Amino acid sequence: MSWIALKMLMGDRAKYLGIVAGVTFAALLIAQQASIALGLLLRTTAHIQDIADPDIWVMDPNVQFIDEFKPLTESDLYRVQSVPGVAWAVRFYKGQGRLKLAVGGDKKNAKYQQSIVLGLDDATMVGAPREIILGSLADLRKPDAVIIDESGYRYVWPDEPLAVGRELEMNDHRAVIVGICKASETFNTFPIFYCRYHQAIRYVPQERKVMSAILVGAEEGVSHEEVCRRITEQTRLKPMKPGDPPRPGLKALTREQFVESTLMYFVQRTGIVFNFGITVFLGFLVGCAIAGQTFYTFTLENLPQFGSLKAMGVTNLRLVGMVLLQGLVVGLIGYGLGVGGAALFGKLMTAGGSRLAFLMPWQVLAGTGAAVAVIVTLSSLVSVYKVLILEPAAVFRG
Amino acid sequence: MASAALAERAVVCRGVTKDFGAGETRVQALRGVDLEVHPGQMTLLVGPSGCGKTTLISIIAGLLDVTEGEVSVLGQSLRQLRGRELVRFRGRYIGFVFQQYNLLPALTAAENAAVPLLIAGQKRSEAVAKASAILGAVGLADKINVLPSQLSGGQQQRVAIARALVHEPKLLVCDEPTAALDAHSGQVVMELLRRVAVQPGRAVIVVTHDSRVFGFGDRIVHMNDGVIDKVEDK
């Protein structure tokens, strides 16, 4: 009977393609929009992902995500370094700089570009980019040296070949590009400049405290979570006045926890998920409407045939199985075409040099699959109902 | 199955009534029908539209319940069969020919004719082979792999007859088998039913209002207003 169900389904090409198109459209829209939303969200954690050396990020207890660092003191660094389980701890700076771009050497008509400045520990260079595509990481030790990310370079100087040696002004200080590196796309698309920590803090307005975070490596054999707990515990300060509650210790998060914390900030405080969620929901609704309506019409047109089968000895259970099988087949085909189309879209767009944020992990595939399953089940149930209430005697009424 | 009774009477209806609706909207479609149908005969149920022919054939085929009365088919009381038992009984012992053929448009003639065997769980290749042989018997040997849309109305009805006979039912019920056909095709279909379907162990009931085919029946049961007016035996 399964064979008959499939023959019935595929025999009516127009309806079959209509149902598949409905499911495909829904799966495509859901997978594509979810992947773009995820891609955008993940860009908010680009620096944490790229700076792979440390196990733990230590920061002010009020920090919620990577773009709101509140400066620490030098003594915070020493206190962290003394915590048992900490193998090493180094300074890290992250801030924004104003890049002055001279137009054809005409400094009076120069253009300005906001940029991200990452200051790496002078001695160890912890947090340095992993893939240098032009120049050398060692050159970062030269005076005024900076390394820029490739995407930022192309953003600032489109249509110009990659080259080192270019001089810039960063907050009125000289900077020389000594290398170009690969880096993950960031949320705000600003160019990223890597330099030594003490050079980075020269670029920014002088403040009492400048250290954004402390990057920590844990000793082998000690869990990162345990080291985090110890850091928070042992950096706690005494109350300012007797009777006041103790002041909180520094916030220490593992890399994964910091990624999660940053993502949650953007999920809760921005409309990214809500806005993309609306599109995903619309895709779901449109998929339900197209697939449901077409599947329902298909079943209605086949009611005489279903009635005949009922009269000839097919049980309701087998008829339900036939309709569900038809739904399952169009669901699988539509799902495959939809997520395949979304993946192809992402692949082509990103390969074409666009700055499309696109990330399609298995969770997107699973979520889209679940949505398609709901669409197909709802569509099938509406049709199944018509078949179940069909009186077999109806076949004798013309 | 009471086979001794089966040899004499394929269908026995006693005091059958059938009501549709309730209260003021109640319609009495059958009002105390008594009928016997014998194997080896073609019984025609004739009468004007709305006289209850289709209701009676639906009850005999186990597609409708009676309101009152008793129906026994092939020695089996239909009242005693419930749910799946009744569905299996229909699938095993009864063949159907519908006015509008009701062939599955995506299946070839042989595949359509094989459907009852597939319902019974027979292998597809065996079922299609057997169905092809039956199609040969109804004169469609050259149309085995043709889709219903490529067949004339008469040819489609012959496929439907092959489908109704492929599992060798003991009772064949035909609802207006010539109504959708021209006179010539109607004659061909009735000749075919007479020649292929009517056999010693099988009863054939044909509902019709087409007086041109009355000559094919062994018995003609005249119905009017939910009751049997007259029974003519040839």
Contacts between the chains, C-beta under 8 A, distances in Angstrom:
chain1	res1	chain2	res2	distance
A	1	B	118	6.5
A	1	B	119	7.0
A	3	B	118	7.7
A	3	B	124	6.4
A	4	B	104	6.8
A	4	B	107	7.0
A	4	B	115	7.0
A	4	B	118	6.6
A	7	B	104	7.1
A	7	B	106	4.5
A	7	B	107	5.7
A	7	B	111	7.5
A	8	B	104	6.1
A	8	B	106	5.4
A	10	B	106	6.9
A	11	B	104	7.6
A	11	B	105	5.8
A	11	B	106	2.1
A	11	B	107	7.5
A	12	B	105	7.4
A	12	B	106	7.0
A	304	B	100	6.7
A	304	B	102	5.1
A	305	B	102	6.1
A	305	B	104	5.3
A	305	B	105	7.9
A	307	B	102	7.3
A	308	B	96	7.1
A	308	B	98	6.5
A	308	B	102	4.0
A	309	B	115	7.3
A	309	B	119	7.3
A	310	B	87	7.8
A	311	B	61	7.1
A	311	B	63	5.9
A	311	B	90	6.7
A	311	B	96	5.4
A	312	B	90	7.0
A	312	B	91	6.1
A	312	B	96	6.0
A	312	B	115	6.6
A	312	B	116	5.6
A	312	B	119	5.9
A	313	B	87	5.5
A	313	B	88	6.4
A	313	B	90	5.0
A	313	B	91	1.9
A	313	B	92	7.1
A	313	B	116	7.1
A	313	B	119	5.0
A	313	B	120	7.5
A	314	B	87	7.4
A	314	B	91	7.5
A	314	B	119	5.5
A	315	B	84	5.8
A	315	B	87	5.2
A	391	B	63	7.3
A	391	B	64	7.7
A	392	B	63	4.6
A	393	B	58	4.1
A	393	B	63	3.9
A	393	B	64	4.7
A	395	B	63	7.8
A	395	B	96	7.5
A	395	B	98	5.6
A	395	B	102	6.2
A	395	B	175	7.9
A	396	B	54	4.9
A	396	B	57	6.4
A	396	B	58	5.3
A	396	B	63	7.1
A	396	B	98	7.1
A	396	B	99	7.7
A	396	B	175	4.7
A	396	B	207	8.0
A	397	B	54	6.7
A	398	B	99	5.6
A	398	B	100	6.2
